[in-house]
């Protein structure tokens, strides 16, 4: 791939996340040049000073470029405005769509103004993903001030400060509530302060012990608000707004996704004090709040180097490269980029347009930024500072990955995006990713490299972090005996050979600290590679990735998965006669979605699990009591297939660790009590677009008996293949919102898999499920089984036949394995070697377990799953 032409093409076409912009004007306001001068698209000047803008270099360059946008033969400003007026009147949304081409996600500060602009979610129609909000804290404060003024009388400013005490307490409470509500709002991904405009960036980093000065500042502000439009512009109060927001963000990190604070820095209109806009003033504040991420907006121009220093030495500082495009000349833009790259890691640089009001501000900023980035990066490659691959990686980090990670957006690149080194999607470079992780997690001293074998046993090797760094730099390799292909849970080898090995390659996107366990460590999932470094057919993660990519590459189908974790909390017991330990239900007065006395006693433990997961970025969608004694359910967010399974594995580990700290066992055993409901691990699969959902579903149903060899992978799993226990019943069927069908349809292209539990290697289970759907699409299979609204086991044979329901689910593992081994389509898709080895392992495991007494077998499984 190492050609400059590829680098140029990638920079010019790669999807971008615009991490700071503002709402567009409505069509009716988009031509009101008296109120919104069009010249402001390239200048911060206002009033009379704006009349000089047409003589600037940036203006002439923009005019020439706009002529191509409007398909105008002239770059004369009046002719351009006339051409624009016609476009806006004829097809305003078409102009917006053209100007936002290539923008994957917009993060909008939508509190710049309430007048004449479209709402933030209106912008969704022009981007690949939904628009997110950045909340301006001074606007929230002004809103609270206005409400206080409307509701009651404000004492004269000359009054004693104590007269304002109650109003201050009301203001501080209501402001804090608004910020907290925004933190909890999933549409909000960050906050912004314009304190730079109001009182400058020399923010006092800590509160005064005496609040008198702060209340006096509030008194001056509220008194002014009583006679004019509320505006917070008094230093003690402005400083407090920033500190209070930071305190709330710091506290919320325990349970909420990361939400940074953006700060306007550097250039602005004549309302700004340029000397106090230097981000160097923020150093003490940044040091005071290491738990909160700061984004220094607008390249901090002309203080780019000062901002670069902060982003270099503080792991919670990022430098945004926006606004100077298209405000300054070409040379200045390239110079700002070079200054930004002098010492700042490329993993700490973000892109934004600061687009506002006019769609052309987005178009010009993106075009000029891509041009400058191309020029600078090509120069660095030609001078030997970058390889082409390094330049490509840096470019996509700046354009997409850094914002995606920082704002916890969880966006996925489209399959059409160009990639680095032939990868299907771009990921941050290994060295930078590890460095970023170490900076963010200084307490981590050891790394556990993990893989999941065919029995769904998590196996790992542990390394001091310096040794792990050598592995990521490919200075050493970690070989694992191929005997793992035939290994049972207790290390017995069921067949095959002990000669040969594969190599674990860490996937640094899965690096995650261990929580809930007394260890200074983190985990990372791995790929299996051959001696030559090629992917191995036998690797479960590789298999799932390969099938997902086949769907995407051949049919344009993006698969998404999500999981429900069901676990039963057991407490240890001792048989008084034999002295042997066993496990018993932790609760008995317990039922589905109820809050009994016993259930309430476990609330602190449940919430501890939820908070532990949130502390490492796993944010549950919901959690509740399930039906069996001591059974609880935790619902994980959706993601791409491999990432979703990675999250599932990590979440299970965290829950297990936390529960162990309280002397309990969290088991995934499919049915630890024969008299109670079983324990599943229901999976959700959706495909986008859903246009081929019928053939996809037809393939799943056609191959479902074979798929069960992976999804119900133990003999105990088939204790749930029964009617009347909400586990999917006994027949191959599907039904819209039918919880007694093995496949429940939830919405177009979205299904729940009921025949799935915690004994499965979930990478293989989802690979088999998606492979079956892929085969259906590939063969364009018709959907002959109709939507079933009932438990098929309770229907007559004629009623089932009328619905096309003719095949019973296998009720033993042996029958599922037999179906799998006679299924040439699935064997070819998943790999003949994998299916052969998996079958050997599962038959040997079944033989071992069937030789045990029932209670011994139950305890054996509880101890391991």
GUSETI-420282 format. One record per residue: residue in one letter; x, y, z of N, C-alpha, C in turn. Coordinates in steps of 0.1 Angstrom, whole numbers, plus 5000, padded with zeros to 4 digits. Layout:
<sites>
aXYZXYZXYZ;...
</sites>
This chain:
<sites>
x500849885000500050005000500850135000;x502250125002503050235006503150344995;x502150394989502250494979501750624984;x502350734979501850864983500450894978;x500150834966498750854960497750794970;x498050684976497050624985496850714997;x497950765003497950865014497050985010;x497251034999496451154994495051114994;x494751004988493350964986492650935000;x493350875009492850855022492450985029;x493451075029493151205036491951275030;x491851275017490751345010489451285011;x489351155015488051085014487651015027;x488551005037488150935049487051005057;x486050935062485050995070485651065082;x484951175086485451245098484451275108;x484851295120484051335131484351475134;x483351565133483551705135483151735150;x484251755158484051745173483551885179;x483451985170482852115175482352195164;x480952215164480352295154479052355160;x478252425152477052485157475952465147;x474752495151473552475142473552555130;x472952505119472752575107471552665107;x471552775100470352855098469252785091;x468052815094466952765087466952825073;x466252765064466252815050465752955049;x464852995057464253125056465253235061;x466153195070467153285075468453285068;x468653185059469953155053470353265043;x469353355039469753465030469553595036;x469353595049469253725056470653785060;x471253845049472653885051472754015059;x471654085061471754195070471954155085;x471254045088471353995102472553895103;x472853825093473953725093474853745081;x475853845082476653875070477453755065;x477353725052477953605047479453615047;x480053735048481453745049482053685062;x481153665072481653605084482053455083;x481853405071482353265070483853255069;x484553365067486053365067486653465076;x485853525085486453625094485753635107;x486453665118485853685131485553835133;x485853915123485554055125484054085124;x483654195130482254235130482054385127;x480854425123480554565121481454615110;x481954735112482754805102483954735098;x484554665109485854595106485654485096;x484354425095484154315086484154365072;x483954495069484054545056485354535049;x486454515058487754495053488054345049;x487154255052487454115050487754085035;x487054145025487254105011488654135006;x489454205014490854235009491854135016;x491354035023492253935029492553815020;x493653755022494053645014493153525015;x492653505028491753395030490453415023;x489953545022488753575015488853535000;x489953574993490153544979490153394977;x490853324985490953184984489553114985;x488853164995487453104997486553134986;x486653254980485753294969486053204957;x487353174954487653084943487052944945;x487152894957486652764960485152754960;x484552864965483052864965482552864951;x483252924941482852924927482652784922;x483552694927483452554922482252484929;x481952524942480852464949479552504942;x479452634939478152684933478152654918;x479252604912479352584897479152714890;x479852824896479752954890480952984882;x480853054871481953084862482753204868;x482253264878482953384884483153374899;x484253424904484453424918484153564924;x483553654916483153784921482053764932;x482253834943481453804955479953824953;x479653934946478153954943477553844935;x478353804925477853694916477753564924;x478753544933478653424941477453424950;x477153544956475953544965474653524957;x474653574945473453554937473253404933;x474353344930474353194927473953124939;x474453164951474053094963472553114967;x472053234965470653264968469753174960;x470153144947469353054939469352914944;x470552874948470752734954469952724966;x470052814975469252814988467752804986;x467352884976465852894974465452764967;x466252714958465852594950465952464958;x467152444965467352314971468352334983;x467852394994468752425005469252295011;x468452195013468952075019469952005010;x469852024996470851964987472152034989;x472152164992473352244994474052195007;x473152175018473652135031474351995029;x473651905022474151765020475451765013;x475651855003476851864996477951915005;x477652015013478652075022479051985034;x478151885037478551795048478951655043;x479151645030479651525025480951485031;x481051355036482251305043482151325058;x481151395063481051405077480251295083;x480951215092480251095097479351135109;x479951225118479251265130479451415133;x478451485137478551615142478351625157;x479251705164479051735178478751885178;x477451915182477052055181476852125194;x477552245195477252335206475952405201;x474752355206473552415200472952525209;x473752585218473252695226473852825222;x474452835210475052955205473953065204;x472853015199471653105197470353025196;x469253075200467953005199467253055186;x467753155180466953215169467453165155;x466453145147466753125132467453005129;x467752915138468552795135467652665136;x468152565129467452435129467852365142;x466952275148467352205160468452105157;x469152055167470351975165470051845158;x468851785161468651655155468151665140;x467851785135467551815121468751775113;x469951795118471251775111471451625108;x470751535115470951385114470751345099;x469951415092469651365078470751375069;x471851445073472951475064474251395068;x474151325079475351255083475151105085;x476151025086476050885087475450845100;x475650925111475250885124474451005130;x473850975142473051085148473951195154;x473451315153474151425159474151425174;x475251465180475351465194475551615199;x475251635212475251775217476451805226;x476951925225477951985234477152095241;x477152085254476352185262477152295267;x476752425264477552545268477052585282;x478052585291477652595305477152745309;x477752845302477352975304475853005300;x475452925289474052935285473152875296;x473552765302472752705313472652805324;x473752875328473752965339472753085336;x472853135323471953245319470453205320;x470253075317468853025317468353025332;x469152985341468852985355468653125361;x469453215357469353355361468053415356;x467653385344466453445338465253385346;x465253255349464153195357464053255371;x465153285377465053345391464553485390;x464953555380464353695378462853695376;x462453595367460953585364460153555377;x460753475386459953415397459953505409;x460753605410460753685422461553815421;x461453895432462154015432463653995436;x464554075430465954065432466354195440;x467054175452467454285460468254385452;x468354505456469254605450470654555451;x471554585441472954545442473654595454;x473154715459473754775471473454705484;x472554605484472054535496473254455502;x473054425514474054345521474154205514;x475354145514475554025506474653915512;x474253915524473453815530472053815524;x471653925518470353935511470253845499;x471453805494471453725481471753575484;x471853545497472253405501471253305495;x469953325498468953225493468953215478;x469053335471469053335457470253255452;x471453275458472653205454472453055456;x471953015467471752875469470752815459;x469752885455468852845445469552835431;x470352935428471052935415472052815415;x472852805425473852695425473152555424;x472052545431471352415430470752385416;x470152485410469452465397470552455386;x471552525387472652515377473252375378;x473552325390474052185391473152085386;x471852105389470852005384470851995368;x470952115362470952115347472152045342;x473352075348474552005344474451855346;x473951815357473751675360472851605351;x471751675347470751615337471451605324;x472251695320472951685307474051575307;x474651555319475651445320474951315318;x473651305323472951175322472251155308;x472251265300471551265287472451195277;x472051075271472951015261473151095249;x472351195246472551275234473651375237;x474051405249475051495253476451415254;x477451465247478751395248479851485254;x479551605257480551695262479951825266;x480851905272480452045277481452145271;x480952275271481852375266481752505275;x482852565277482852695283483452805274;x482752925274483353035267483853145277;x484353095288484953185298486053265292;x486753215282487753285275487253425270;x485953425265485353545261484953635272;x484553575283483953655294484953715304;x485753635310486753685320488153625318;x488353545308489653495305489953365311;x491053305306491353165309492153145322;x492453255329493153245342492153205353;x491653085352490553035361491152995374;x490553045385491053005398490752855400;x491752775403491552625402490852565414;x490752635426490152585438489152685443;x488152635451487252725457487852795469;x487352925472487752995484487052935496;x487652935507487052895519485852985523;x486053115520485053215523484253245510;x482953225510482153235497481653385495;x482053475504481553615503481853675489;x483053655485483453715472482653655460;x482353525461481653465451480153505451;x479553525463478153565464478053715459;x479053795462479053935457479053935442;x479853845436479953835421478553795416;x477953695423476553655419475653775420;x475753845431474853965433474954065422;x476154095418476354185407475654135394;x475854005392475353945379473853935379;x473253895390471753875391471054015391;x471754115396471154255396471154305382;x472254275374472254315360471254245352;x471054115355470054025348468654085350;x468454155361467054205364466754315355;x467754385348467454495340467854475325;x468454365322468854335308468954185306;x469354145294469454005291470553945300;x470253835306471253775315472453735308;x473653775314474953735308475853725320;x476553605321477453585332478853635328;x479253735334480553805330481153875342;x481353795352481953845365482853735370;x484153755371485153655372484953545383;x484653585396484453475406483353385402;x482253435396481153355393481453265380;x482053325370482453245359483453135362;x484353165371485353065375484552955382;x483652985391482852885398482052795389;x481452855378480752765368481652665362;x482852695359483852605353484152495364;x484552535376484952445386483752345390;x482552405391481452325395481152215384;x481252255371481052165360482152055361;x483352095364484451995365484151895376;x483751955387483451865399482351765396;x481351805389480251715386480651615375;x481451655366482051555356482951455363;x483751505372484651415379483851305387;x482751355394481951255402481151165393;x480751205381479951125372480751015365;x482051025365482850925357482650785363;x482150775375481950645381480850565374;x479850635369478650565364478350615349;x478950715344478550765331479750765321;x479450765308480550765298481350895300;x482550895294483451005295482751125287;x482751245294482251365287483251475290;x484051515280485051615282484451755284;x485351845288485051995288485852065277;x485152125267485752205257485952345262;x487052405259487252545262487652625250;x486952735248487352825237488752885241;x489652875232491052935234491453005222;x492353105224492853175212491953275206;x492053275192491353385185489853385187;x489253505185487853525186487553665181;x486253705182485953835178486453945188;x486154065186486654175194486154175209;x485354075212484754065225485853995235;x486953945229487853865236489053945240;x489653915252490953975256492053875251;x492753905241493653815235494753765244;x495253845253496253805263495753695272;x494453715277493853615286493353495279;x493453485265492953365258494053265256;x495253295262496353195261496053075270;x496052955264495752835272496752805283;x497952865283498852845294498252885307;x497352975307496653015320495952895326;x495652795318494752685323495652575330;x496952585331497752475335497352435350;x497152525359496852485372495552415373;x494552465365493252405365493252265360;x494052245349494152115343494752015353;x495852065360496451975370495551945382;x494652035385493752015396492651905393;x492351885380491351795376491851685367;x492751595371493251495362492251395357;x491151385364490151285360489251335349;x489251465345488451515335489251555323;x488751515311489451555299489151695294;x490151765290490051905285490251905270;x489451975263489752005248489952145246;x491152185241491452325238491052355224;x490052435222489452455209490252555201;x490052535188490352645178491852655176;x492652545178494052545176494752635185;x494052705194494552805204495352915197;x495052925184495853025176495653165182;x496653245184498053225180498953155191;x498353085200499053015211499152865208;x499352825196499252685193500352605200;x501552665201502652595208502352575223;x501752675229501452665243500452555246;x499452545237498452445238499052305235;x500052305226500652175223501452125235;x502152215242502852175254501852105264;x500752165266499752115276499251975271;x499051965258498551835253499651725253;x500851775254502051675254502251625268;x502151715278502551675292501451635301;x500151665297499051625305498151525298;x498051405303497251305296495751325294;x495251435301493851465300493651595291;x494551625283494451745274494551705259;x493551755252493551735237493551865230;x494151875219494251995211493351985199;x492352075197491452075186492052165175;x491952125163492652195152491652285144;x490552315149489552385142489552535141;x488652595135488352745133489352815124;x490652785125491552855116491352825102;x490652715099490252675086488752725084;x488452825076489252895066489553035070;x489753065083489953195088491353255084;x492353175083493653225080494153175067;x495353225062495853185049496353045048;x496552995036497052865034498352845042;x499352935041500652925047500452915063;x499552995068499252995082498652865087;x497752805079497152685082498252575083;x499052565073500152465073501052485085;x501352605088502252635099501652595112;x500352615114499652575126499652425127;x499452355116499452215117500852165121;x501852225115503252175118503552205133;x503152325138503352355152502552255161;x501452215157500652115165501351985165;x502051945155502751815154504151825160;x504551935165505951945170506151845181;x505251855191505451765203504151695207;x503051725201501851665205501651525198;x501351415206501051285200499851305191;x499951235179498751245170497551185176;x497651105187496451055193495751155202;x496351275203495751385211495251495203;x495151485190494751585181493351555176;x492451655176491051635171490751735160;x489851705152489451785141488051845143;x487851975140486552035140486452145130;x485252175125485152285116484852415123;x484252415135483552525141482552585131;x482052505123480952545113479752595120;x479152705115478052765121477252845111;x475952845113474952925105474952885090;x476052895083476152875069476752735066;x476152655057476752525054478052535048;x478352645041479652665035480752675045;x480552715057481552715067482152575069;x481252475069481652335071482452285058;x481952325047482552275034483952335032;x484152465035485452535033486452475044;x485952465056486852415067487352275063;x486452185060486852045057487752045045;x487452115034488252115022489652165025;x489752275032491052335034491852255044;x491252195054491952115063492551995056;x491751925048492251805041493351845032;x493251955026494352005017495652025025;x495552095036496652125044497251995050;x496451915055496851785061497651705050;x497051695038497751625028499151685025;x499251815023500451885020501551855031;x501151875044502051855055502551705056;x501551615055501951475057502751415045;x502451465033503251425022504651475023;x504851595028506151645031506951565041;x506251525051506851445062507351305057;x506451245048506851115042508051135033;x508051235025509151255015510451285022;x510351355034511551385042511951275051;x511251165051511551045059511151045074;x510251145077509851155091508751055094;x507851025084506850925085507050825074;x506650705076506350605065504950645060;x504550585049503150615044502150555054;x502450435059501550375068501350455081;x502450515086502450595098501650725095;x501850785084501050905080499550875079;x499250755073497850715071497250705085;x497950635094497450605107497150735115;x498150835114497950955121496851035115;x496651035102495551105096494151055100;x493950925100492650865104492450885119;x493550885127493350915141492751055143;x493351145136492951285138491551305132;x491251245121489951265114488851195122;x489151085127488050995132488250935146;x489350855148489450775159489550845172;x490350955172490551025185489251075191;x488451145183487151195188486251075191;x486250975183485450855186485750795200;x486950795203487450735216487150835227;x487550965225487451065236486051085241;x485051095231483651125234482850995236;x483550885236482850755238481650735228;x481950765215480850765206480450625201;x481450535201481250395196480850395182;x481250485174480950485159481750385152;x481150325141481850225133482050285119;x483250265114483550315100482750235090;x482250305079481650225069482650135062;x482250025056483149935050483849995038;x483350105032483950165020485150255024;x485350275037486450365041487850305038;x488750385032490050335030490750295043;x491650195043492150145055493650145055;x494250125067495750115068496149975067;x497149945059497749815057496749705055;x495649735047494749635043493749595054;x493749655066492749625076491349665072;x490349595077488949635073488549765079;x489049795091488749915097489949975104;x490050095106491250165111491250165126;x492350125132492450135147493750215150;x493750275162494950355166496150265166;x497350315162498550245162498850175175;x499550065175499849985187500550065197;x501650125193502550205203501750315209;x501050395201500250505206499150455215;x498450345211497350295219497850245233;x498950175233499450135246499950245255;x500650345248501050465256499850535262;x498850555254497650625259497050545271;x496950415269496350335280497250345293;x498550345292499350345304499250485310;x499150595302498950725308497650735316;x496650675310495250685316495150585328;x495950485329495850385339497250365345;x497750465352499150445358499350335368;x498250295374498350185384498450045378;x498250035365498349895359499849865357;x500249745363501649695362501749565354;x500649495352500749365345499549355335;x499849285324498849265314498549115312;x497249075312496848945310496448925295;x497248845288496848825274495948695274;x494648715269493648615270493248555257;x492748435257492048375246490948285251;x489948245243488948165247488948035239;x489147915246489247795239487847735235;x487847615229486547565224485547525235;x486047505247485147485258484647605265;x484947725259484647855265485347885277;x486547815280487347845291488347965287;x488348065296489248175294490648135299;x491648135290492948105293493848225291;x494948235298495648365297497148345301;x497948435297499348455301499548595307;x500348605317500448735324501848785322;x501948925320503248985317503449115324;x504649145330504949275334504749375322;x504349495325503949585314505149615304;x506349615309507449635301507649525291;x507449395296507549285286506449285276;x505249325281504149335272504349435261;x505049545264505349655255506249595244;x507149505247507949435237507149355227;x506049295233505249215224504449305214;x504049415219503249505210504249565200;x505549575203506449625193507049515184;x506549395186506949275179508349245181;x508849275193510249235197510249095203;x509149035206509048895210507648845207;x507548715206506248655203505948555214;x504648525216504148435226503448315219;x504148205220503648085213502847995223;x501747935218500847855225500747715218;x500847605225500847475219499447455212;x499547395200498347365193497447265200;x497947205211497147105218495947175224;x495947305225494747385230493547355221;x493747315208492647285199491847175204;x492447085212491746965217491746955232;x491847065239492047065254490647085260;x490447005271489247015279489547115291;x488447135298488547235309489647205320;x489847075322490847025332492146995326;x492447045314493647025306493846895300;x492946805301493046675294492946705279;x493846635271493846645257493046535250;x492046575242491146485237491546425224;x492646475218493046415205494146505199;x494346485186495246575179496746555183;x497446665182498946655184499446765194;x500546735200501146845209502246915202;x502446875189503546935181503047055174;x503747165175503447295168502847395177;x502747515173502247625181501647735172;x500747815179500347935173500748055181;x500648175177501148295184499948385187;x499948435199498948525204499348675200;x498548745193498748885189497748965196;x498149055205497249135213496449235205;x495149245207494249345201494149455211;x494949565209495049665219493749745220;x492849735211491549795213490749745224;x491149625229490449555240491149575254;x492149645254492849675267491849735277;x491849665289490849715299491349675313;x491349775322491849735336490949635342;x491649555351490849455359490249535371;x489049515373488349575385487549475392;x487449495405486749395413487549285418;x488849285415489849185419491049255424;x491749205434492849265440494149235431;x494249315421495349295411495549425404;x496849455402497249575394497449545380;x496349495374496449435360495349475351;x495549445338494549465328494549345319;x493449335311493249225302493349275288;x493749185279493649225264493349095257;x492449095248492048985240493048965228;x493148845223494248825213493648755200;x494448765190494248685177495248575177;x494848465170495748355168496448365155;x497748365154498448375142499348255139;x499648225127500548125123501948165125;x502848075122504348105123504648215114;x503948225102504248335092503448465095;x502648465106501948585110500548595103;x500148485097498848485090497648445100;x496448495098495348455106495148305106;x494648245117494448105118492948075117;x492647975109491247935107490647895121;x491447835129490947775142490647885152;x491048005150490948115160489448165161;x488748155172487348185173487148335170;x487948425174487748575172487948595157;x489048535151489248555136488048505128;x487548395133486348335125485148435125;x484848495137483748585138484048705129;x485248765130485548885122485448855107;x485948735103485848695089484448685084;x483548625091482148615087481548745087;x481748835097481248965097481649045085;x482949035081483449105070482849055057;x482648925056481948865044480648925042;x479848935052478549005051478649145046;x479649215052479849355049480349375035;x481349305031482049325018481249275006;x480549165008479849104997478449154995;x477749195006476349235005476149375012;x477149435017476949565023476149565036;x476149445043475349425055476249445067;x475949545075476649565088475949495099;x476549395105475949325116476249385130;x475349395139475549445152475049345162;x475749325173475349225183475249285197;x474449235205474349275219473949155228;x474249155241474049035249473349075262;x472648975267472048985281472848885289;x473348925300474048835309473148795320;x472748665321472048615332472948535341;x472948565354473848485363472948455375;x473348345382472748305395473748325405;x473448395416474348415427474148295437;x475148225440475148105449475948135461;x475548085472476348095484476947955488;x478147955494478747825498478047755510;x477847625509477347555520478247435523;x478047375535478847255538477847145543;x477947025537477146915541477546875555;x476646875565477146845579477546695581;x477046605572477446465573478746435567;x478946495555480246455547481246565549;x480846685552481846795553482246855540;x481546805529481846855516481146985513;x481847075506481347205502480447185490;x479447275489478547275478477947415477;x477047435467476547575465474947565466;x474447675472472947685474472547825469;x471247835466470747965462470948075472;x471348195467471648305477470348365482;x469248345474467948395478466948285475;x465848295482464648205479463448285476;x463248395483462048475481462448575470;x462248535457462948605446462048565433;x461748665425461048645413461348755403;x460948735390461248815379460848965381;x461749055380461549195381460849245393;x460949165404460449205417461549255426;x461149325436462049375446461649325460;x461949195463461549135475462549175486;x462249135499463149175510464549115507;x464548995503465848935500466548995489;x465849025478466449095467467049225470;x466249305479466749435483468049425490;x468249315498469549295505470749285496;x470449255483471549235474471749365465;x470949465468471149595460472549655460;x473149665472474549715472475449635463;x475349505463476249425455475949445440;x474649445437474249465423474849595418;x474549705426475049835422476549845421;x477249775430478649765429479149705416;x478449605412478749545398478549645387;x477449715388477149815377478249925377;x478549975389479550085390480950035386;x481349905389482649855385482649845370;x481549805363481549795349481649935343;x480950035348481050165343482350225344;x483150185355484450245357485450205346;x485150105338485950065327485250085314;x484250165313483550205301482550105296;x482050015304480949925300479649975307;x478850045300477650105305476350025302;x475849965313474649885311473449955306;x472649895298471349955294470249935305;x470349825312469449805323469849685331;x469249655343469549535350468349515359;x468149385363466949355371467049215376;x466149175385466049045390465448955380;x465948835378465348735369464548635377;x464048525371463048445377463548345387;x464748275384465248175393465748235406;x465748155417466348205430467748265428;x468048385432469348445432469748485418;x468848485408469248515394469048665391;x470048715384469948855380470348875365;x469848975359470248995345470849135343;x471849145335472549265332472649275316;x472049385311471949405296473049495291;x473849445282474949515277474549595264;x475349705261475049785249475449705236;x474849735225475249675212476549725207;x477149645198478449685192478649595180;x479749615173480049525162480349385168;x480149275160480149145166481349105175;x482549125170483749095178483849175190;x483649305189483649395200482549365211;x481349325206480349295215480649165223;x481249065217481648945225482848985234;x483749065230484849105239484249175251;x483249255249482649325261481949225270;x481249125264480549025271481548955280;x482648905275483648835282484148915294;x484449045291485049135302483949155313;x482749185309481649205318481449085327;x481448965322481248845330482348835340;x483548865336484748855345484548955357;x484149075353484049175364482949135374;x481749095369480749055378481148935387;x481848845381482348725389483348775400;x484248865396485248915406484548985417;x483649075414482949155424482149065434;x481448975428480648885436481548795445;x482648755440483548675448484048745460;x484248875459484648955470483648955482;x482448915479481348895489481148755493;x482048665489481948525493480948445485;x480448495474479448425466480048375452;x479248295445479648255432478648295422;x479048355411478148395400478248295389;x477248215387477348105378476548125365;x477048075354476348075341475647945338;x475747845348475147715346473747725339;x473447655328472247675321470947645330;x471047555339469947525348470347465361;x470847545370471447495383470347435391;x469047475390467947405397466947355387;x466647225387465747165378464347225380;x464047275392462647315394462447465391;x463447535386463347675384463747705369;x463447835365463847875351465347865349;x465747845337467147825334467847965332;x469147955330469948065328470448075314;x470148175306470548195293471548305291;x471948325279472848445276472248495263;x471048535263470348575250471148675243;x471248655230471948745221471048815212;x471348945209470649025199471449045187;x470949025175471649045163470749135154;x471349245148470649325139471549345126;x470849355115471549385103471149515096;x472049585091471749715085472449725071;x471649755061470249775061469449645062;x468149645066467449525068466749475055;x467149525043466549485031466549345027;x467549265032467649125029467349045042;x466449095051466249025063465548895061;x464648885051463948755049464948645045;x465848665036466748555032467748535043;x468148635050469048625062468348535072;x467148565076466448485086466148335080;x465848325067465648195061466948105063;x468048165061469348095063469548045077;x469248135086469348095101468447985104;x467247985100466247885103466647745096;x467147755084467547635076468647565083;x469647645089470847585095470747575110;x469547605116469547625130469947505138;x469547385134469947265142471447255143;x472147295132473647285132474247395140;x473547515140474047635148474047595163;x473047515167472847485181474147415187;x474847345178476147285183477047385189;x476947505185477847615191477047695201;x475747725199475047805209474547735221;x474247605220473947525232475047415232;x476147445238477347365235477647265246;x476747245256476947145266475647055268;x475846935273474646855275473646925284;x474146995294473247065304472447175297;x472947225285472247335278470847285273;x470747155271469547105265468447085275;x468747105288467747105298466747225296;x467247325288466347435285465547425272;x465847315264465047295252463747225256;x462847305262461547255266460547355265;x459347315263458247415262457847465276;x457347585276456747645288457647705298;x458947725294459947785304460547905298;x459947965288460448095282461848075276;x462147965271463547945266463647915251;x462547935244462547915230461847785225;x461347705235460547585232461247485224;x460647405215461147285210461247275195;x460747375188460747365173461547485167;x462047455155462647565147461547655142;x461547775147460447875144460948015148;x460148105143460448245147459048315149;x459048425157457848495159458148635164;x457348725159457448865163457048885177;x457948925185457848945200457348815207;x457648705201457248575207458448515215;x458348525228459448475237459448325239;x458548255232458548105232458948055219;x459648135211460248095198461748105200;x462448015194463948025195464548155189;x463748205179464148335173463048435175;x463248535183462248635185462548755176;x461648795167461848915159461449035167;x462249135168461949255176461549375167;x462249395156461949495146462649455133;x462449535122463049495110464549475111;x465049355107466449325108467049305122;x466149285132466649275146465949155152;x466849065157466248935163466948915176;x466248835185466848785197467048635196;x468248585200468448445199468248385213;x467248305215466948245228467748115231;x468148045220468947925222470347945224;x470748015235472148055237472348065252;x473448015256473748015271475248035274;x475548045286476948075291477947975289;x477547855284478547745282479247765268;x478647855260479047865246480347955245;x481247915236482248005231481548105222;x481348225227480448315221480948365207;x482248375206482748405192482348305182;x482448175186482048065176480448065175;x479748095186478248085185477748195175;x478348315176477848425168478448415154;x479548355152480148325139479148225132;x478748125139477848025133476448085129;x475948175138474648235135474748325123;x475848415123475948505111476248425098;x477048315100477348235088476048175082;x475148135091473848075086473048185079;x473048305084472448425078473048455065;x474448455065475148485052474748385041;x474748255045474348155035472948175029;x472048225038470748245033470648365023;x471448465026471548585016472248535003;x473348465005474148414993473248334984;x472448244990471648154982470248214979;x469948334984468648404982467548304986;x467648244998466648155003465348225005;x464248165002462948215005462548185020;x461848275026461448255040460148175040;x460248045042459047955041458347935054;x459047965065458447955078457848085082;x456548085086455748205088455848245102;x455548375104455548435118454648365127;x455248305138454448225147454248305160;x452948315164452548395176452348315188;x452648185188452348095199453548005202;x453547935213454547835215454247715206;x455147695196454847595186454647455192;x455147425203454947295209453447275213;x452747385215451347375219450347365208;x450947385195450047375183449947235179;x448847215171448647085165449647065153;x449746945149450646915137450246995125;x448847005123448347075112448647225113;x448447275125448747425127450147455125;x451047365129452447395127452747385112;x452247285105452447265091451947385083;x450847445087450347565080451347685081;x452147685092453047785094454447755088;x454547635083455847585077456847535088;x456347515100457147465111457147315111;x458347255107458347115105459547045111;x460447125117461747065122461847085137;x462046985145462246995159463647035162;x463847115173465247145177465847015182;x467147005180467846895186467746905201;x467546785208467346795223468546735230;x469646705223470946665229472046725221;x473146745227474346795221474746695209;x474646565212475046475201474246495188;x472946525189472146545177472646675170;x472946785178473446905172474746885165;x475646815171476946785165476746705152;x475846615153475546535141475046625129;x474146715133473646805122474746895117;x475646945126476747025121477646955112;x478046825115479046755107478446705094;x477146715092476546675079476146805072;x476546925077476147045071477347105063;x477447075050478647105043478747265041;x477647325041477647475039478347545051;x477847505063478447575075479847525077;x480147405074481547355076482547435067;x482047465055482947535045483147685050;x482047745055482147875060482947895073;x482747805082483447815095484847755094;x485147665085486447605084486347455088;x486647365079486547225082487447185094;x488647245095489447205106488847245120;x488347365120487647415132486547325136;x485647295127484547205130484947065135;x485947015128486546885132487046885146;x487846985149488446995163487447025173;x486547105170485447145180484647025183;x484346945173483546825175484246725184;x485546705182486346615190486346655205;x486446785207486446845221485146825227;x484046855220482746845226482346705229;x482646615220482346475223483146425235;x484346455236485146415248484646475261;x484246605260483746675272482446605276;x481546575266480246505269480546375276;x481446295271481746165277482246185291;x483146275294483646305307482446335317;x481646425313480546475322479446375324;x479146295314478146195315478546085325;x479846065327480345965336480146005351;x479846135353479746185367478446175372;x478346165385477046175392476446305390;x475146315390474446445386474846555395;x474946535408475346645417476846685415;x477646585412479046615410479246695397;x478446655387478446725374478046875375;x476946885383476447025385477447115391;x478047055402479147135409480347165401;x480747065393481847075384481647195374;x480447205368480147315359480047445366;x479347445378479247575385480647635389;x481547545392482947595395483647655383;x483247615371483947665359483147765351;x481847775353481047865345480147945353;
</sites>
